[in-house]
Amino acid sequence: MNQQENYPEIREAVAKLCTRFPGEYWRSLDREHAYPTEFVQALTESGYLSVMIPEEYGGVGLPLGAACAVLEEIQRAGCNGGACHAQMYIMGTVLRHGSDAQKQKYLPAIAAGELRLQAFAVTEPGSGTDTTRIRTRAVRDGDHYVVNGQKVFISRTEHSDLMVLLVRTTPREEGQKRTDGMSVLLVDMREALDNGMTITPIRTMMNHATTELFFDNLRVPVENRIGEEGKGFRYIMDGMNAERILIAAECIGDARYFVEKASSYAIDRVVFGRPIGQNQGVQFPIARAYIQSEAAACMVREATALFEAGQACGSEANMAKMLASEVAWQAGDTCIQTHGGYGFAEEYDIERKFRETRLYQVAPISTNLILSHVATHELGLPKSF
Ligand SMILES: Cc1cc2nc3c(=O)[nH]c(=O)nc-3n(C[C@H](O)[C@H](O)[C@H](O)COP(=O)(O)OP(=O)(O)OC[C@H]3O[C@@H](n4cnc5c(N)ncnc54)[C@H](O)[C@@H]3O)c2cc1C
């Protein structure tokens, strides 16, 4: 299909791995809202989850584009990288802002698959998108922080050994800037569970292992703080471009899954004595979805190239995520329409993928906030908040 696809060997190997996890595997998990442990295990053992961890810490040390290729192929094959994609971008917080001791302690174990770093806790019920209003508080007590508060929609917490947690170490009112006074803690979930932290699963319209967290005097060693106290917001923001670009790559994979599935069905399905795809009313929406997904893929490549060159890419990463998430949804809609009634049948997997890809217009950042970023940062329009 696309001649510009990079990392062909990685793509081919990931696609091959994914054939071991066909639609029936994902369908049965979806029914039970169960975690794809075997899939994540296979991906971990293959080394594809740690492609971005530098070689000195036991990873492969490839740039962001390689991780994008891995996630895109997972989605394109009909699998769901949402179960484990976070490790790729959370790891960057430890790598960029962790101490040498923290990097030595955690990164090799993550690369070896001995430790899972899959959970990233920012969102709270009372703050929503306005992260500076988080209220989860960490108060210093000797060589520990005592954490109290609540997080919502925190994914994979039941399937992760470590969690990156954003807390307030200074109340918002006491900081010079509203972004001051937040800190990042690395929580050992195995120690924390039922020892100051409780996890309550949230059932969502797709199988995403998301949860609500409650902290009641959770003790976290001060040595588990990443970077300086009070600078946590900047550390989290630093990781966001990678997160947006990786999610955008997943959405491109979804869009390609839908376009390929719709095309092949439109060729095979015969109604009125001819393939339905011979009707332009059927073929044009598929062609449109293809064109839009290729355009979005260009934006993802542009954002990736800037990121890899160490250049500012906040707007490009956001634009890539918005375009890719929207085209994935539109391609899914076209795929359902092309399949007629069969698009709604579970065994075709389309309705499952359609539900799964919808998330990315809301998380990790919603479309309105992207529009607002571009309006103010690129176009100079006044900020509304
Ligand atoms: C399945 C799932 C998994 C998730 N996983 C994680 C996770 O692992 N870790 C984590 O920290 N979070 C996670 N989230 C949370 C997700 O990032 C948030 O839901 C998202 O950022 C939006 O926040 P909110 O739900 O509080 O919406 P709100 O902030 O309440 O916003 C609601 C709507 O209003 C719009 N809106 C708000 N303010 C404005 C404005 N000023 N101008 C225009 N529009 C506005 C938003 O765009 C949105 O559409 C997850 C969410 C889901 C659903």
The ligand as an SDF file (V2000), in Angstrom:
LIG
                    3D

 53 58  0  0  0  0  0  0  0  0999 V2000
  -11.0220    4.7190   28.7010 C   0  0  0  0  0  0  0  0  0  0  0  0
  -10.2700    5.8840   29.2440 C   0  0  0  0  0  0  0  0  0  0  0  0
   -8.9470    5.6980   29.6450 C   0  0  0  0  0  0  0  0  0  0  0  0
   -8.2270    6.7530   30.2090 C   0  0  0  0  0  0  0  0  0  0  0  0
   -6.9660    6.5130   30.6990 N   0  0  0  0  0  0  0  0  0  0  0  0
   -6.3300    7.4940   31.4150 C   0  0  0  0  0  0  0  0  0  0  0  0
   -5.0920    7.2250   32.0860 C   0  0  0  0  0  0  0  0  0  0  0  0
   -4.5360    6.1130   31.9950 O   0  0  0  0  0  0  0  0  0  0  0  0
   -4.5340    8.2140   32.8280 N   0  0  0  0  0  0  0  0  0  0  0  0
   -5.1000    9.4460   32.9750 C   0  0  0  0  0  0  0  0  0  0  0  0
   -4.5440   10.2940   33.6690 O   0  0  0  0  0  0  0  0  0  0  0  0
   -6.2870    9.7350   32.3480 N   0  0  0  0  0  0  0  0  0  0  0  0
   -6.9090    8.7890   31.5810 C   0  0  0  0  0  0  0  0  0  0  0  0
   -8.1310    9.0610   30.9690 N   0  0  0  0  0  0  0  0  0  0  0  0
   -8.7430   10.3690   31.1720 C   0  0  0  0  0  0  0  0  0  0  0  0
   -8.7850   11.2230   29.9170 C   0  0  0  0  0  0  0  0  0  0  0  0
   -7.4860   11.7000   29.6390 O   0  0  0  0  0  0  0  0  0  0  0  0
   -9.8060   12.3070   30.1820 C   0  0  0  0  0  0  0  0  0  0  0  0
  -11.0880   11.6910   30.1870 O   0  0  0  0  0  0  0  0  0  0  0  0
   -9.7540   13.3910   29.1760 C   0  0  0  0  0  0  0  0  0  0  0  0
   -8.5370   14.0800   29.2960 O   0  0  0  0  0  0  0  0  0  0  0  0
  -10.9020   14.3880   29.3500 C   0  0  0  0  0  0  0  0  0  0  0  0
  -11.0550   14.7510   30.7080 O   0  0  0  0  0  0  0  0  0  0  0  0
  -12.5070   14.6480   31.3720 P   0  0  0  0  0  0  0  0  0  0  0  0
  -13.0530   13.3110   31.0910 O   0  0  0  0  0  0  0  0  0  0  0  0
  -12.4110   15.0720   32.7940 O   0  0  0  0  0  0  0  0  0  0  0  0
  -13.3520   15.7020   30.5680 O   0  0  0  0  0  0  0  0  0  0  0  0
  -13.6520   17.2220   30.9310 P   0  0  0  0  0  0  0  0  0  0  0  0
  -12.3980   17.9700   31.2180 O   0  0  0  0  0  0  0  0  0  0  0  0
  -14.7370   17.2540   31.9470 O   0  0  0  0  0  0  0  0  0  0  0  0
  -14.2270   17.7370   29.5490 O   0  0  0  0  0  0  0  0  0  0  0  0
  -15.5000   17.3170   29.0490 C   0  0  0  0  0  0  0  0  0  0  0  0
  -15.6940   17.8620   27.6460 C   0  0  0  0  0  0  0  0  0  0  0  0
  -15.6680   19.2910   27.6910 O   0  0  0  0  0  0  0  0  0  0  0  0
  -14.6920   19.7870   26.8010 C   0  0  0  0  0  0  0  0  0  0  0  0
  -14.0610   20.9770   27.4160 N   0  0  0  0  0  0  0  0  0  0  0  0
  -13.6070   21.1140   28.6870 C   0  0  0  0  0  0  0  0  0  0  0  0
  -13.0910   22.3540   28.8600 N   0  0  0  0  0  0  0  0  0  0  0  0
  -13.1950   22.9940   27.6600 C   0  0  0  0  0  0  0  0  0  0  0  0
  -12.8340   24.2860   27.1860 C   0  0  0  0  0  0  0  0  0  0  0  0
  -12.2350   25.1730   27.9780 N   0  0  0  0  0  0  0  0  0  0  0  0
  -13.1160   24.6080   25.8960 N   0  0  0  0  0  0  0  0  0  0  0  0
  -13.7160   23.7180   25.0900 C   0  0  0  0  0  0  0  0  0  0  0  0
  -14.0730   22.4640   25.4830 N   0  0  0  0  0  0  0  0  0  0  0  0
  -13.8210   22.1110   26.7460 C   0  0  0  0  0  0  0  0  0  0  0  0
  -13.6910   18.6690   26.6030 C   0  0  0  0  0  0  0  0  0  0  0  0
  -13.0560   18.7920   25.3630 O   0  0  0  0  0  0  0  0  0  0  0  0
  -14.5800   17.4450   26.6880 C   0  0  0  0  0  0  0  0  0  0  0  0
  -15.1000   17.1370   25.4350 O   0  0  0  0  0  0  0  0  0  0  0  0
   -8.8350    8.0340   30.3360 C   0  0  0  0  0  0  0  0  0  0  0  0
  -10.1460    8.2290   29.9000 C   0  0  0  0  0  0  0  0  0  0  0  0
  -10.8660    7.1720   29.3710 C   0  0  0  0  0  0  0  0  0  0  0  0
  -12.2890    7.4120   28.9490 C   0  0  0  0  0  0  0  0  0  0  0  0
  1  2  1  0
  2  3  1  0
  2 52  2  0
  3  4  2  0
  4  5  1  0
  4 50  1  0
  5  6  2  0
  6  7  1  0
  6 13  1  0
  7  8  2  0
  7  9  1  0
  9 10  1  0
 10 11  2  0
 10 12  1  0
 12 13  2  0
 13 14  1  0
 14 15  1  0
 14 50  1  0
 15 16  1  0
 16 17  1  0
 16 18  1  0
 18 19  1  0
 18 20  1  0
 20 21  1  0
 20 22  1  0
 22 23  1  0
 23 24  1  0
 24 25  2  0
 24 26  1  0
 24 27  1  0
 27 28  1  0
 28 29  2  0
 28 30  1  0
 28 31  1  0
 31 32  1  0
 32 33  1  0
 33 34  1  0
 33 48  1  0
 34 35  1  0
 35 36  1  0
 35 46  1  0
 36 37  1  0
 36 45  1  0
 37 38  2  0
 38 39  1  0
 39 40  1  0
 39 45  2  0
 40 41  1  0
 40 42  2  0
 42 43  1  0
 43 44  2  0
 44 45  1  0
 46 47  1  0
 46 48  1  0
 48 49  1  0
 50 51  2  0
 51 52  1  0
 52 53  1  0
M  END
$$$$
